[in-house]
Amino acid sequence: MPCYFHADDIAPSFVRTVNAVSKRPTKFFEEMAEDVGYKDSIILLSILMFFPAAELVYFNDMEFMMYIFPAVIAGGLVIAWLWAEYVNWALRVFHHKHIEKTAVFRVIAYANALNILHLTVFLSPVVLLWQIYLMYRGFVSHLGINAEMAGWLVAIPFICISFSALGIIMFMGVTGIIHFE
């Protein structure tokens, strides 16, 4: 049985979780408990958002770190929550299916398990694609959404978020907020 993250046992459960979701995502999501609340998922996602923030600090100075860490962590949590809201809405409207938002948020949090590889800048696109795949696997395996609907639920926000993030990064680069040297 795969191990899941528990806030009471942070370090060991974090390592076991990342290992389990990376090696056997379908089994991991199939055996996931139905609803355990937001606590563990929020803490897990907060830890996982540290790594993309650290990647940005690598290209900038330490003073920048004071601002970027809270912004990236909060931004990651808000985006995951909005994505969960979107999935819940889309399933209700187009699929006439009700799924708890906590279950959707949990799948999204666990799909970010490979954020630890963001410390290697060149792997970031691969990590992003793997996150999309894990989200898709979680939607199909854990939430019981059919494959076509799960594909649309992942693709539409991914495209929107990608273009938004690109625009924000370009804006920050043009205005001098971040420096790529």
Buried (B, 14 or more C-beta within 10 A) or exposed (E): EBBBBBEEEBEEBBEBBBBBBBEEBEBBBBBBEEEBEBEBBBBBBBBBBBBBBBBBBEEBEEEBBEEBBEEBBEBBBEBBBEBBEBBBEBBEEEEEBEBBBBBBBBBBBBBBBBBBBBBEEEBBEEBBEBBBBBBBBBBBBBBEBEEEBBBEBBEEBBEEBEEEEEEEBEEBEEEEBBEEE
